[in-house]
Amino acid sequence: MMFERFTKDARAVVKGAVEHAEGEGAGSVDDGHMLLALLDREASRASFALASLGATRRRESIEDALGEARRRGGLSQADTEALAGLGIDVSEIVSRVEESHGVGALAGGGRRAGRPGRGWSGHRPFTREAKDTLVKSLRMATARRDRQIGDEHILFALTVRPGLVSEVLADHGVTHEAVERVLYGGGAE
């Protein structure tokens, strides 16, 4: 089992991601939840990299960016701009949907009707993207010949997987190259 190869810090990130999903009432755990769990960590390799790159100081901005993207149904800013180039105004679509169905209707929060303030309880599956991130973290650890998967490998995986989380990280100065420089002094893998 891959989870056995995770360090204590990496396991805490996965568990923290589940807790973030539960706190939101989300039906599944996604990459954004893993990023928030990484930002929660202290005294780990990933927390050192995030702090060194200023991400922990900009946590509120990161959370806002993730929240805005969830409001857009998970579309990244790049997706939104690409659609705008085709004449599709995502903010107008979001506004219309929210007028009819309420603020955050596209966010897919997964809250059950009749249970205000409480999310769905029980097992929360990981999205395909989140699973791919964990597999990528394994591959990155293997490529470095590391025996275990640390939280830094999860951070690396989040920075290289295309999509919303890597875009938000890059917008906040956290790229694969920057993390590599902070943790290993530069150079390519």
C-alpha positions in Angstrom: 0.0 0.0 0.0 1.3 3.4 -1.0 0.2 5.1 2.3 2.7 3.0 4.3 5.5 4.8 2.4 4.2 8.2 3.6 6.1 10.0 6.4 4.3 11.2 9.5 4.1 14.6 7.9 2.7 13.4 4.6 0.1 11.3 6.4 -0.9 14.4 8.4 -1.4 16.2 5.1 -3.7 13.5 3.8 -5.7 13.4 7.1 -5.8 17.2 7.2 -7.1 17.3 3.6 -10.0 15.0 4.7 -10.7 17.3 7.7 -10.8 20.4 5.4 -13.2 18.6 3.1 -15.4 17.7 6.1 -15.3 21.2 7.4 -16.5 22.5 4.0 -19.1 19.8 3.8 -17.5 18.7 0.5 -18.5 15.3 -0.9 -14.9 14.6 -1.8 -11.3 15.5 -1.1 -9.5 17.5 -3.8 -6.1 19.1 -4.4 -7.3 22.4 -2.8 -7.9 20.5 0.4 -4.4 19.1 0.2 -2.9 22.5 -0.3 -4.8 23.9 2.8 -3.6 20.9 4.8 0.0 21.7 3.7 -0.4 25.3 4.8 -1.6 24.0 8.2 1.7 22.1 8.8 4.6 23.3 10.9 8.1 22.0 11.3 8.1 19.9 8.1 9.9 20.2 4.8 6.9 21.5 2.9 6.0 24.0 5.6 9.6 25.3 5.5 9.4 25.7 1.7 6.0 27.4 1.9 7.1 29.8 4.7 10.4 30.6 2.8 8.4 31.4 -0.3 5.9 33.6 1.6 2.9 31.4 1.0 2.0 31.0 4.7 1.9 34.8 5.1 -0.5 34.9 2.1 -2.7 32.1 3.2 -5.8 34.2 3.2 -5.2 35.2 -0.4 -4.6 31.6 -1.4 -7.9 30.6 0.3 -9.7 33.4 -1.5 -8.3 32.3 -4.8 -9.4 28.7 -4.2 -12.8 29.8 -3.1 -13.3 32.0 -6.1 -12.3 29.1 -8.4 -14.8 26.8 -6.6 -17.5 29.5 -7.2 -16.6 29.2 -10.9 -17.2 25.5 -10.8 -13.5 24.7 -10.4 -12.4 26.7 -13.5 -8.9 28.2 -13.1 -8.2 31.7 -14.1 -6.5 30.4 -17.3 -9.7 28.4 -18.1 -11.8 31.5 -17.6 -9.5 33.6 -19.8 -9.6 30.9 -22.5 -13.4 30.8 -22.5 -13.4 34.6 -22.6 -11.4 34.4 -25.8 -14.2 32.3 -27.2 -16.8 35.0 -26.1 -18.0 33.1 -23.0 -18.2 35.3 -19.9 -17.8 32.9 -17.0 -18.6 35.5 -14.4 -21.9 36.2 -16.1 -22.7 32.5 -16.1 -21.8 32.2 -12.4 -24.0 35.3 -11.6 -27.0 33.8 -13.4 -26.6 30.4 -11.8 -26.2 32.0 -8.4 -29.3 34.2 -9.0 -31.4 31.0 -9.6 -29.7 28.6 -7.2 -27.9 30.6 -4.6 -24.3 31.8 -4.0 -21.8 29.0 -4.4 -24.2 26.8 -6.4 -21.4 25.8 -8.8 -19.0 25.1 -5.9 -20.3 21.6 -5.4 -20.2 21.8 -1.6 -22.2 18.7 -1.2 -24.2 19.9 1.8 -27.3 17.9 2.5 -30.6 19.6 2.5 -32.2 19.8 5.9 -28.9 19.8 7.8 -27.8 23.4 7.9 -24.2 23.9 9.0 -23.4 20.2 8.9 -21.7 18.5 6.0 -22.1 15.0 4.8 -20.4 12.6 7.2 -18.7 9.4 6.6 -16.1 8.3 4.0 -15.0 11.1 1.6 -13.5 9.8 -1.6 -10.5 11.5 -3.2 -11.1 13.1 -6.6 -9.3 11.7 -9.6 -7.0 14.8 -9.5 -6.2 14.3 -5.8 -5.4 10.6 -6.4 -3.2 11.6 -9.3 -1.4 14.1 -7.1 -0.6 11.4 -4.5 0.6 9.0 -7.3 2.7 11.9 -8.7 4.2 12.5 -5.2 5.2 8.8 -5.2 6.9 9.1 -8.6 8.7 12.3 -7.5 10.0 10.6 -4.4 11.1 7.6 -6.4 12.8 9.8 -9.0 14.8 11.4 -6.1 15.6 7.9 -4.7 13.9 8.9 -1.5 12.7 5.9 0.5 9.6 7.6 1.8 7.0 10.1 0.5 7.2 13.3 2.4 4.9 16.3 2.5 7.5 18.0 0.3 6.7 15.5 -2.4 3.0 16.3 -2.2 3.9 20.0 -2.5 6.1 19.2 -5.5 3.2 17.2 -7.1 0.8 20.1 -6.6 3.2 22.5 -8.3 3.6 20.4 -11.4 0.1 19.0 -12.0 -1.7 21.4 -14.4 -4.8 22.9 -13.0 -6.2 25.2 -10.4 -4.0 24.5 -7.5 -0.7 24.8 -9.4 -2.0 28.1 -10.9 -2.9 29.4 -7.4 0.5 28.4 -6.1 2.3 29.9 -9.0 0.4 33.2 -8.5 1.7 33.2 -5.0 5.3 32.5 -5.9 5.3 28.8 -5.2 6.5 27.0 -8.3 8.3 23.7 -8.7 11.5 25.5 -9.4 11.1 27.8 -6.4 10.4 24.8 -4.1 13.4 23.0 -5.6 15.6 26.0 -5.0 14.5 26.3 -1.3 14.8 22.6 -0.4 17.7 21.5 -2.6 19.6 24.6 -3.5 18.5 24.7 -7.2 19.1 22.6 -10.2 16.7 20.3 -12.0 15.6 17.0 -10.7 
